[in-house]
Amino acid sequence: MAEFTVNDLKRILYEAAGTNDDVHMNGADLADQRFTDLDYDSLAVLELSSRIEREYGITIPDGDLSHTMPLREAVTYVVARLAEVKV
């Protein structure tokens, strides 16, 4: 099964934003930050979902990843979707 971590999420967010600026994505509590805390809106999360779908071969229904959800919860969701695909 493909692995998906907070670092994978962070990488995809950077790619979607076209930046590699680590300023607001550093810190021990990154996984507990919400997308909104990191200045990502619902459109950015929609783009993130689309990129995850393409890269990992899963489907993420619109609205399942929310811009108000903590990154840790988003990672847990993606890992669960990956497990469903492999079953």
C-alpha positions as CSV (number, residue, x, y, z in Angstrom):
1,M,0.0,0.0,0.0
2,A,1.2,3.5,-0.8
3,E,2.2,5.5,2.2
4,F,0.9,9.0,2.8
5,T,2.3,11.3,5.5
6,V,2.1,14.9,6.6
7,N,5.3,15.5,4.6
8,D,3.5,14.2,1.4
9,L,0.7,16.5,2.1
10,K,3.1,19.4,2.6
11,R,4.9,18.6,-0.6
12,I,1.7,18.5,-2.6
13,L,0.5,21.8,-1.1
14,Y,3.8,23.4,-2.1
15,E,3.5,22.0,-5.6
16,A,-0.1,23.3,-5.9
17,A,0.9,26.7,-4.7
18,G,4.0,26.9,-6.9
19,T,6.2,27.7,-3.9
20,N,8.8,26.0,-1.7
21,D,8.5,28.6,1.1
22,D,8.8,26.7,4.4
23,V,8.0,29.8,6.5
24,H,4.5,28.9,7.6
25,M,4.8,25.1,7.4
26,N,7.5,24.5,10.0
27,G,7.0,23.5,13.6
28,A,6.4,20.5,15.7
29,D,2.6,21.1,15.7
30,L,2.2,21.3,11.9
31,A,0.0,18.2,11.8
32,D,-2.4,19.8,14.3
33,Q,-2.7,23.0,12.2
34,R,-5.8,23.5,10.1
35,F,-5.6,24.4,6.4
36,T,-7.1,27.8,7.3
37,D,-4.3,28.3,9.9
38,L,-1.8,28.0,7.1
39,D,-3.8,30.4,4.8
40,Y,-5.2,27.7,2.5
41,D,-8.8,28.3,1.5
42,S,-11.4,25.8,0.2
43,L,-10.1,26.3,-3.4
44,A,-6.6,25.4,-2.4
45,V,-7.9,22.2,-0.6
46,L,-9.9,21.3,-3.7
47,E,-6.7,21.6,-5.8
48,L,-4.9,19.5,-3.1
49,S,-7.6,16.8,-3.4
50,S,-7.3,16.7,-7.2
51,R,-3.5,16.3,-7.0
52,I,-3.8,13.6,-4.4
53,E,-6.3,11.8,-6.6
54,R,-4.0,11.9,-9.6
55,E,-0.8,10.9,-7.8
56,Y,-2.3,8.2,-5.6
57,G,-5.0,6.8,-7.8
58,I,-7.9,7.4,-5.4
59,T,-11.1,9.3,-5.5
60,I,-11.9,12.0,-2.9
61,P,-15.5,13.2,-3.1
62,D,-15.9,16.9,-3.1
63,G,-16.1,18.2,0.5
64,D,-14.5,15.2,2.1
65,L,-11.3,17.3,2.7
66,S,-12.3,20.5,4.3
67,H,-10.2,23.7,4.6
68,T,-11.1,23.7,8.3
69,M,-9.8,20.3,9.0
70,P,-6.4,19.7,10.7
71,L,-3.7,18.3,8.5
72,R,-3.4,15.2,10.7
73,E,-7.1,14.4,10.0
74,A,-6.6,14.9,6.3
75,V,-3.7,12.5,6.3
76,T,-5.7,9.9,8.2
77,Y,-8.5,10.3,5.7
78,V,-6.2,9.8,2.7
79,V,-4.6,6.8,4.3
80,A,-8.1,5.3,4.8
81,R,-9.0,5.9,1.2
82,L,-5.7,4.2,0.1
83,A,-6.6,1.2,2.2
84,E,-10.0,1.0,0.7
85,V,-8.5,0.9,-2.8
86,K,-6.2,-1.9,-1.9
87,V,-8.9,-4.1,-0.3
